[in-house]
């Protein structure tokens, strides 16, 4: 990073410092742990915290844990984003025509030579436009 004249933010640099002694973290604790609830009650920061933590007893903890986690705002419903319904096939046909892929509605349209109503540049026009874009990018911001 120093050779490229870059630096980490102070927070990241603190964690990446090889000379720094690694901080040891206790195992994760949950509300199921009675000792953890007692620790919270001893380290409460406000009177509201004192009031809420004062109501925590074994029965309250059991009630909280016995309720469905799905209803709680911290635990959103399970959702599998990559499992989607299959989209049915269409009759569209794709054909390469002089280096440009044309889309036809069906086989009959392909036989009649009627592609979908889109502008299809030929290879010469595409290449010319491509080189023009490359030149503009190489020149820097416009």
Protein Blocks (a to p, Z undefined) as FASTA:
>chain_A
ZZnopacdfklmmmmmmkbccddddddddfklmklmmmmmmmccbfklmmmmmmpcfklm
mmmmmpcfklpmklccdddfklccdddddfbdcddeehiacddfblmlmmnopacddddd
dfklmmmmmmmmmmmmmnopZZ
